[in-house]
Structure formats: C-alpha cells, structure tokens
Amino acid sequence: MRKRVSGYNVRMEFFITDPAVVRLSPAETRLLDLHAEPFPDGKRLRVILDLTPFQQSPSLELTLIDSSGNVAATTSIIEPAAWKLEFTLHIRKSAGTSSGVYKLAAILTFPDLGEMDRKEITVEIPSPTV
C-alpha cells in the first residue's frame, strides 16, 4: 500500500514515465553534480545541477559569492519538477567588471528535514568579450 503524501507535485507521475527509475526518499536525496559556465558577456552564469531522482520535491538555494565575500547572485528553486536542472544566474555588480573568481554554493533542503546536502564549486568569470 502506498503512503499518501500531500503537497504540490508530490507524485510527479506525468513527468517520469520510466518505471525502472528508482526515486529516493527525502532522507536519501542528494546533489550529484554542480557545474557552471560563464556567458561571454561576463554578466551571466549558466548553471547545471543534477539531483538524485526523488519521491518528494526538495527546495534548492544557490548563492554566488565574489572574491570579496559579497553576494553576487542568489536564487531559490522551490519543488523542482525534474532532477536535471539548467538555468541562468545574472551576476550583480555595483561597480566595475564582474570578472574574477567566485564561489557557487547549492544547498538542498526539505521543509521537515532541513539541509540534506550541499555542494560548492569555484567559478572563474573572464573579462567580457565584446
């Protein structure tokens, strides 16, 4: 008998049609890979994030920190419908160029369990090409 879980998009059957895919419980859900590529304009970052297949959608918090420790970009993804995500972060810079070395952190959480996993990578943003 299947346990009934409430919430938005919990069952996700119409997104996942392969019966061979094993979806993990919230306690087992993890970040598999975090990758980032700067756009040539130096103002945006393409982020690719892979999660383990999940039974219940997690929440994700991503933060981009510059070499001075300032937040350059942040985003929250609430209950993603897929475990392979690709999106664009726009880099905030109050003055000057956005080139330099940044740290990108991704945190996976569930409302009842808190933080379940974290990944951090270093990203170098080159000077923009015009």
BALO-601708 format. One record per residue (C-alpha): residue number from 1; residue in three letters; x, z, y. Coordinates in Angstrom, 3 decimals, m for minus. Example, Ala and Ser with C-alpha at 12.3 -4.5 7.8 and 13.67 -1.06 7.14 Angstrom:
2
+------+------+----------+----------+----------+
! tiza ! gufi !        X !        Z !        Y !
+------+------+----------+----------+----------+
!    1 !  ALA !   12.300 !    7.800 !   m4.500 !
!    2 !  SER !   13.670 !    7.140 !   m1.060 !
+------+------+----------+----------+----------+
// end
This chain:
130
+------+------+----------+----------+----------+
! tiza ! gufi !        X !        Z !        Y !
+------+------+----------+----------+----------+
!    1 !  MET !    0.000 !    0.000 !    0.000 !
!    2 !  ARG !    1.345 !   m0.957 !    3.418 !
!    3 !  LYS !    1.702 !    1.714 !    6.089 !
!    4 !  ARG !   m0.314 !    0.827 !    9.170 !
!    5 !  VAL !    1.762 !    0.863 !   12.342 !
!    6 !  SER !    0.229 !    0.379 !   15.768 !
!    7 !  GLY !    1.775 !   m1.303 !   18.767 !
!    8 !  TYR !    2.277 !   m4.719 !   20.260 !
!    9 !  ASN !    3.640 !   m7.369 !   17.884 !
!   10 !  VAL !    4.418 !   m4.891 !   15.111 !
!   11 !  ARG !    3.610 !   m7.120 !   12.143 !
!   12 !  MET !    5.044 !  m10.379 !   13.573 !
!   13 !  GLU !    3.892 !  m12.466 !   10.574 !
!   14 !  PHE !    3.334 !  m15.594 !   12.649 !
!   15 !  PHE !    6.962 !  m15.501 !   13.876 !
!   16 !  ILE !    8.534 !  m15.025 !   10.440 !
!   17 !  THR !    7.351 !  m17.220 !    7.593 !
!   18 !  ASP !   10.250 !  m16.871 !    5.148 !
!   19 !  PRO !    9.297 !  m14.277 !    2.505 !
!   20 !  ALA !   12.962 !  m13.929 !    1.469 !
!   21 !  VAL !   13.899 !  m12.338 !    4.811 !
!   22 !  VAL !   14.303 !   m8.597 !    4.403 !
!   23 !  ARG !   13.161 !   m6.804 !    7.553 !
!   24 !  LEU !   14.772 !   m3.430 !    8.147 !
!   25 !  SER !   13.157 !   m0.189 !    9.272 !
!   26 !  PRO !   13.860 !    1.105 !   12.800 !
!   27 !  ALA !   16.455 !    3.548 !   11.435 !
!   28 !  GLU !   18.362 !    0.628 !    9.846 !
!   29 !  THR !   18.027 !   m1.914 !   12.689 !
!   30 !  ARG !   21.376 !   m2.786 !   14.298 !
!   31 !  LEU !   23.060 !   m5.158 !   16.745 !
!   32 !  LEU !   25.023 !   m7.708 !   14.719 !
!   33 !  ASP !   26.702 !   m9.743 !   17.426 !
!   34 !  LEU !   27.011 !   m9.833 !   21.203 !
!   35 !  HIS !   28.566 !  m12.884 !   22.830 !
!   36 !  ALA !   28.715 !  m14.033 !   26.464 !
!   37 !  GLU !   29.842 !  m17.249 !   28.139 !
!   38 !  PRO !   30.130 !  m17.687 !   31.919 !
!   39 !  PHE !   28.453 !  m20.668 !   33.553 !
!   40 !  PRO !   30.812 !  m22.928 !   35.590 !
!   41 !  ASP !   29.263 !  m21.684 !   38.868 !
!   42 !  GLY !   30.629 !  m18.166 !   38.200 !
!   43 !  LYS !   27.253 !  m16.637 !   39.131 !
!   44 !  ARG !   25.559 !  m16.573 !   35.743 !
!   45 !  LEU !   26.355 !  m15.465 !   32.227 !
!   46 !  ARG !   24.857 !  m16.930 !   29.047 !
!   47 !  VAL !   24.286 !  m14.054 !   26.597 !
!   48 !  ILE !   23.711 !  m14.464 !   22.866 !
!   49 !  LEU !   22.540 !  m11.397 !   20.956 !
!   50 !  ASP !   21.859 !  m11.186 !   17.212 !
!   51 !  LEU !   19.978 !   m8.295 !   15.607 !
!   52 !  THR !   19.235 !   m7.447 !   12.015 !
!   53 !  PRO !   15.739 !   m8.639 !   11.028 !
!   54 !  PHE !   13.373 !   m5.798 !   11.927 !
!   55 !  GLN !    9.984 !   m4.455 !   10.864 !
!   56 !  GLN !    9.255 !   m2.971 !   14.277 !
!   57 !  SER !   10.443 !   m4.494 !   17.553 !
!   58 !  PRO !   13.149 !   m2.467 !   19.329 !
!   59 !  SER !   13.972 !   m2.347 !   23.026 !
!   60 !  LEU !   17.282 !   m3.559 !   24.442 !
!   61 !  GLU !   19.145 !   m2.582 !   27.609 !
!   62 !  LEU !   22.029 !   m4.743 !   28.797 !
!   63 !  THR !   24.374 !   m3.842 !   31.641 !
!   64 !  LEU !   27.238 !   m5.855 !   33.117 !
!   65 !  ILE !   29.883 !   m3.731 !   34.885 !
!   66 !  ASP !   32.621 !   m5.193 !   37.112 !
!   67 !  SER !   36.259 !   m4.017 !   37.173 !
!   68 !  SER !   35.446 !   m1.534 !   39.975 !
!   69 !  GLY !   32.744 !    0.139 !   37.859 !
!   70 !  ASN !   29.824 !   m1.357 !   39.803 !
!   71 !  VAL !   26.720 !   m2.701 !   38.062 !
!   72 !  ALA !   26.785 !   m6.495 !   38.459 !
!   73 !  ALA !   23.715 !   m7.275 !   36.314 !
!   74 !  THR !   21.185 !   m5.467 !   34.186 !
!   75 !  THR !   18.181 !   m6.394 !   32.114 !
!   76 !  SER !   15.696 !   m4.768 !   29.763 !
!   77 !  ILE !   14.128 !   m6.590 !   26.852 !
!   78 !  ILE !   11.057 !   m4.809 !   25.548 !
!   79 !  GLU !    9.914 !   m5.612 !   21.999 !
!   80 !  PRO !   11.591 !   m8.986 !   21.448 !
!   81 !  ALA !    9.719 !  m11.283 !   19.073 !
!   82 !  ALA !   12.880 !  m12.577 !   17.386 !
!   83 !  TRP !   16.200 !  m11.173 !   16.240 !
!   84 !  LYS !   18.276 !  m14.024 !   17.674 !
!   85 !  LEU !   18.143 !  m13.950 !   21.465 !
!   86 !  GLU !   19.709 !  m16.169 !   24.111 !
!   87 !  PHE !   19.227 !  m15.563 !   27.829 !
!   88 !  THR !   20.908 !  m15.790 !   31.242 !
!   89 !  LEU !   22.139 !  m12.849 !   33.322 !
!   90 !  HIS !   22.527 !  m13.507 !   37.045 !
!   91 !  ILE !   25.576 !  m11.736 !   38.475 !
!   92 !  ARG !   25.025 !   m9.758 !   41.675 !
!   93 !  LYS !   27.981 !   m9.652 !   44.020 !
!   94 !  SER !   27.589 !   m8.243 !   47.514 !
!   95 !  ALA !   30.672 !   m9.946 !   48.961 !
!   96 !  GLY !   33.372 !  m12.313 !   47.821 !
!   97 !  THR !   33.663 !  m14.011 !   44.463 !
!   98 !  SER !   32.198 !  m12.870 !   41.165 !
!   99 !  SER !   35.318 !  m13.878 !   39.213 !
!  100 !  GLY !   37.149 !  m11.187 !   37.291 !
!  101 !  VAL !   36.908 !   m9.062 !   34.160 !
!  102 !  TYR !   33.563 !   m7.451 !   33.295 !
!  103 !  LYS !   32.262 !   m5.177 !   30.569 !
!  104 !  LEU !   28.912 !   m6.092 !   28.982 !
!  105 !  ALA !   27.101 !   m3.333 !   27.085 !
!  106 !  ALA !   23.999 !   m3.752 !   24.915 !
!  107 !  ILE !   22.003 !   m0.740 !   23.711 !
!  108 !  LEU !   19.289 !   m0.951 !   21.035 !
!  109 !  THR !   16.609 !    1.751 !   21.152 !
!  110 !  PHE !   13.240 !    2.727 !   19.699 !
!  111 !  PRO !   10.803 !    4.950 !   21.655 !
!  112 !  ASP !   10.572 !    7.608 !   18.926 !
!  113 !  LEU !   14.190 !    7.475 !   17.743 !
!  114 !  GLY !   16.246 !    6.862 !   20.890 !
!  115 !  GLU !   19.521 !    4.941 !   20.787 !
!  116 !  MET !   20.179 !    3.349 !   17.395 !
!  117 !  ASP !   23.127 !    1.074 !   18.152 !
!  118 !  ARG !   25.466 !   m0.046 !   20.939 !
!  119 !  LYS !   27.914 !   m2.918 !   21.391 !
!  120 !  GLU !   30.335 !   m3.593 !   24.241 !
!  121 !  ILE !   32.418 !   m6.655 !   24.968 !
!  122 !  THR !   34.784 !   m7.752 !   27.720 !
!  123 !  VAL !   33.956 !  m10.955 !   29.586 !
!  124 !  GLU !   36.251 !  m12.834 !   31.957 !
!  125 !  ILE !   34.477 !  m14.813 !   34.667 !
!  126 !  PRO !   36.768 !  m17.512 !   36.083 !
!  127 !  SER !   36.663 !  m18.696 !   39.697 !
!  128 !  PRO !   33.745 !  m21.081 !   40.181 !
!  129 !  THR !   34.285 !  m24.806 !   39.754 !
!  130 !  VAL !   32.611 !  m26.916 !   42.407 !
+------+------+----------+----------+----------+
// end
